[in-house]
Amino acid sequence: MTKLYVYGIVGAISFDDPLPNGHDEASVFALVSGDLAVAVSFLERSAVEASAVNVWLHDNVLSALMTRHAVLPMRFGTIAVGAAQLLEGIVKRRGQLMKDLARLDGKVEIALHISGKDREKVEQRVAGQNADQGITQGAAYLQGRRKNLYGSDKTQLSVQNVRRAIRSGINPLMEEAIWPINAPQALPFKASCLVNRNDVARFVQIVDDIAAHSLDTRVTCTGPWAPYSFVGQSGVEGET
Amino acid sequence: MTNKVQGGQDLALADLLDRALSTGVVIWGEATISLAGVDLVYVGLKVLVASVDAAQRMKDASLVDRPTDGGQRI
């Protein structure tokens, strides 16, 4: 039975520009529900393999849609058995979906990573110390794991300083953020930032400038992504 | 940055997997994917990952906490 693979919900009823093909080379088209549309393609399978190629393909369709429309990305693997089931689900959640589309219009998600440059050397160092100190393998494993997870005190301090500096620098550009505070010492530090598409270059420049002055840390960003982490959120900053 | 690989292709893929597999809109409370030929089901707000057969058995036994509204991240 032919199914529909669902990529995202779009605040437009037609897609003007050609989109990349979806899974199984099927064309992506709009299924309209009122003033919302759902980007879908026909699928002959009951599930899609979570391979790198397939997940990139899912994201490529969303990226193409995002350049022109507000898009709510669906979780990878969302498949409807038919248009009726899909549209029924959309109608039931119409209020929340419309709110999210308005809130996330023109915004993209950027992933931020901060880690210590010495992290990869820690295990070797710990192994060397163990030979001298007669530490058991189990204790060595736990010590190595702890140091790998949290880094040295010096690394922790460097990461905290960079984290604060970056937060302060990018704060004016962030619409929302998921910024861990409960376990800030775990490395790499990871945060998700929602920024206006037009501010992405400035955001990256600020991060790069701060990173260039910190010799002990590695700071990287990826994106811009569709706002996966921010759908269904209240609109206030979420700190986890 | 716009090509998503400022931090390297592997890091970009890891970030994408983090997001696409565990966040995003969920309309029915379920998204079915396949890993190494085994169909998996993500159920609702709690990321229960199980085989389709196991999830079906749990559903039948009313052990699965199904969401009443979708579109939530976990």
Boltz contact constraints between the chains, C-beta under 6 A:
constraints:
  - contact:
      token1: [A, 47]
      token2: [B, 32]
      max_distance: 6.0
  - contact:
      token1: [A, 47]
      token2: [B, 33]
      max_distance: 6.0
  - contact:
      token1: [A, 47]
      token2: [B, 34]
      max_distance: 6.0
  - contact:
      token1: [A, 47]
      token2: [B, 39]
      max_distance: 6.0
  - contact:
      token1: [A, 48]
      token2: [B, 33]
      max_distance: 6.0
  - contact:
      token1: [A, 49]
      token2: [B, 34]
      max_distance: 6.0
  - contact:
      token1: [A, 50]
      token2: [B, 33]
      max_distance: 6.0
  - contact:
      token1: [A, 50]
      token2: [B, 35]
      max_distance: 6.0
  - contact:
      token1: [A, 52]
      token2: [B, 13]
      max_distance: 6.0
  - contact:
      token1: [A, 55]
      token2: [B, 16]
      max_distance: 6.0
  - contact:
      token1: [A, 55]
      token2: [B, 20]
      max_distance: 6.0
  - contact:
      token1: [A, 58]
      token2: [B, 20]
      max_distance: 6.0
  - contact:
      token1: [A, 59]
      token2: [B, 16]
      max_distance: 6.0
  - contact:
      token1: [A, 72]
      token2: [B, 25]
      max_distance: 6.0
  - contact:
      token1: [A, 73]
      token2: [B, 24]
      max_distance: 6.0
  - contact:
      token1: [A, 74]
      token2: [B, 24]
      max_distance: 6.0
  - contact:
      token1: [A, 74]
      token2: [B, 25]
      max_distance: 6.0
  - contact:
      token1: [A, 75]
      token2: [B, 24]
      max_distance: 6.0
  - contact:
      token1: [A, 75]
      token2: [B, 26]
      max_distance: 6.0
  - contact:
      token1: [A, 75]
      token2: [B, 31]
      max_distance: 6.0
  - contact:
      token1: [A, 76]
      token2: [B, 20]
      max_distance: 6.0
  - contact:
      token1: [A, 76]
      token2: [B, 21]
      max_distance: 6.0
  - contact:
      token1: [A, 77]
      token2: [B, 31]
      max_distance: 6.0
  - contact:
      token1: [A, 77]
      token2: [B, 32]
      max_distance: 6.0
  - contact:
      token1: [A, 77]
      token2: [B, 33]
      max_distance: 6.0
  - contact:
      token1: [A, 78]
      token2: [B, 31]
      max_distance: 6.0
  - contact:
      token1: [A, 79]
      token2: [B, 32]
      max_distance: 6.0
  - contact:
      token1: [A, 89]
      token2: [B, 27]
      max_distance: 6.0
  - contact:
      token1: [A, 89]
      token2: [B, 28]
      max_distance: 6.0
  - contact:
      token1: [A, 93]
      token2: [B, 70]
      max_distance: 6.0
  - contact:
      token1: [A, 93]
      token2: [B, 71]
      max_distance: 6.0
  - contact:
      token1: [A, 96]
      token2: [B, 71]
      max_distance: 6.0
  - contact:
      token1: [A, 111]
      token2: [B, 15]
      max_distance: 6.0
  - contact:
      token1: [A, 204]
      token2: [B, 1]
      max_distance: 6.0
  - contact:
      token1: [A, 220]
      token2: [B, 7]
      max_distance: 6.0
  - contact:
      token1: [A, 221]
      token2: [B, 6]
      max_distance: 6.0
  - contact:
      token1: [A, 222]
      token2: [B, 4]
      max_distance: 6.0
  - contact:
      token1: [A, 222]
      token2: [B, 7]
      max_distance: 6.0
  - contact:
      token1: [A, 222]
      token2: [B, 11]
      max_distance: 6.0
  - contact:
      token1: [A, 222]
      token2: [B, 12]
      max_distance: 6.0
  - contact:
      token1: [A, 222]
      token2: [B, 15]
      max_distance: 6.0
  - contact:
      token1: [A, 228]
      token2: [B, 19]
      max_distance: 6.0
  - contact:
      token1: [A, 228]
      token2: [B, 23]
      max_distance: 6.0
  - contact:
      token1: [A, 228]
      token2: [B, 24]
      max_distance: 6.0
  - contact:
      token1: [A, 229]
      token2: [B, 23]
      max_distance: 6.0
  - contact:
      token1: [A, 231]
      token2: [B, 25]
      max_distance: 6.0
  - contact:
      token1: [A, 231]
      token2: [B, 71]
      max_distance: 6.0
  - contact:
      token1: [A, 232]
      token2: [B, 71]
      max_distance: 6.0
  - contact:
      token1: [A, 232]
      token2: [B, 72]
      max_distance: 6.0
  - contact:
      token1: [A, 232]
      token2: [B, 73]
      max_distance: 6.0
